[in-house]
């Protein structure tokens, strides 16, 4: 899954909890509560990302965006496609 200049694989969307995980690494900090990046042991190289509520963001804002470690906000069309092709979770 392409996220700005990064490519994180594999990417898996869990519709039952509206959660997307791509890549791996050690959890880092984030300035946006809707996602967090994962890093190599050096703490500098992004190796993955976790998105919280991507379907909700897509439905309310019309796109899925994240703030890169550089501070730039980018849209993630690959995440949008992954979420759209997954069945929506049914309410209990």
Backbone torsions as a table, in degrees:
resi	resn	phi	psi	omega
1	UNK	NA	124.9	178.8
2	UNK	-82.0	129.5	177.4
3	UNK	-130.7	96.2	-174.5
4	UNK	59.7	-127.0	-178.4
5	UNK	-83.0	-0.3	-175.4
6	UNK	-103.7	153.7	172.3
7	UNK	-126.9	120.4	-178.4
8	UNK	-116.4	123.0	178.8
9	UNK	-135.4	149.8	-6.5
10	UNK	-77.2	163.6	176.2
11	UNK	-116.5	129.6	-178.9
12	UNK	-132.6	131.2	176.5
13	UNK	-108.2	133.2	179.0
14	UNK	-110.7	92.2	-174.3
15	UNK	-62.7	-29.0	-177.7
16	UNK	-64.9	-23.3	177.4
17	UNK	-123.0	7.1	-179.3
18	UNK	48.7	64.0	-172.5
19	UNK	-142.6	134.8	179.6
20	UNK	-126.6	133.9	179.1
21	UNK	-127.9	133.2	178.1
22	UNK	-138.2	133.9	179.0
23	UNK	78.6	-155.1	-177.5
24	UNK	-152.4	-155.6	179.0
25	UNK	108.1	-173.8	-178.9
26	UNK	-97.3	137.6	-176.0
27	UNK	-60.7	140.9	179.0
28	UNK	-121.9	-163.2	179.2
29	UNK	-95.9	162.6	177.1
30	UNK	-146.1	147.3	175.5
31	UNK	-91.6	-3.2	-178.6
32	UNK	-124.7	124.7	-176.7
33	UNK	-70.0	-7.0	-179.2
34	UNK	-88.8	-4.7	178.5
35	UNK	-159.5	162.5	176.1
36	UNK	-145.6	140.4	176.4
37	UNK	-90.9	154.1	174.8
38	UNK	-115.7	143.0	-171.1
39	UNK	-124.4	160.0	171.8
40	UNK	-67.3	165.3	179.1
41	UNK	-54.8	-23.5	178.2
42	UNK	-71.0	-10.9	179.0
43	UNK	74.5	3.9	-176.2
44	UNK	-114.6	-33.9	-172.6
45	UNK	-93.0	113.3	177.6
46	UNK	-66.7	130.8	178.8
47	UNK	-117.5	-10.1	-178.4
48	UNK	-171.1	176.2	180.0
49	UNK	-150.8	150.7	174.7
50	UNK	-126.9	129.6	-179.1
51	UNK	-111.7	131.5	179.2
52	UNK	-107.2	117.1	178.8
53	UNK	76.3	38.0	-178.4
54	UNK	-64.4	-35.7	177.9
55	UNK	-65.7	-42.0	178.1
56	UNK	-61.0	-42.8	178.6
57	UNK	-64.4	-41.9	179.7
58	UNK	-62.3	-43.0	-178.7
59	UNK	-70.0	-36.9	-176.6
60	UNK	-88.0	-32.5	-175.7
61	UNK	-109.7	-12.6	179.1
62	UNK	85.9	-2.7	177.9
63	UNK	-160.3	166.1	174.7
64	UNK	-110.0	123.3	-179.3
65	UNK	-128.8	156.2	174.5
66	UNK	-139.1	161.7	173.8
67	UNK	-99.7	118.2	179.3
68	UNK	-68.9	161.8	175.6
69	UNK	-54.9	-25.8	178.3
70	UNK	-73.5	-13.8	-177.5
71	UNK	100.5	-9.0	179.1
72	UNK	-79.8	139.8	174.8
73	UNK	-92.8	131.9	179.7
74	UNK	-131.1	150.6	174.4
75	UNK	-84.7	148.8	-179.6
76	UNK	-121.3	83.9	179.5
77	UNK	-58.3	-34.3	179.0
78	UNK	-62.1	-40.3	177.5
79	UNK	-66.8	-39.6	178.6
80	UNK	-60.4	-43.9	178.4
81	UNK	-63.8	-43.1	-179.6
82	UNK	-62.0	-44.2	179.9
83	UNK	-67.7	-43.0	-178.9
84	UNK	-63.2	-35.7	-176.6
85	UNK	-80.8	-14.7	178.2
86	UNK	-83.2	143.0	175.6
87	UNK	-66.1	143.7	177.1
88	UNK	-70.3	142.1	178.3
89	UNK	-67.4	141.0	179.4
90	UNK	-89.3	139.2	177.3
91	UNK	-68.4	145.2	-178.0
92	UNK	-79.4	NA	NA
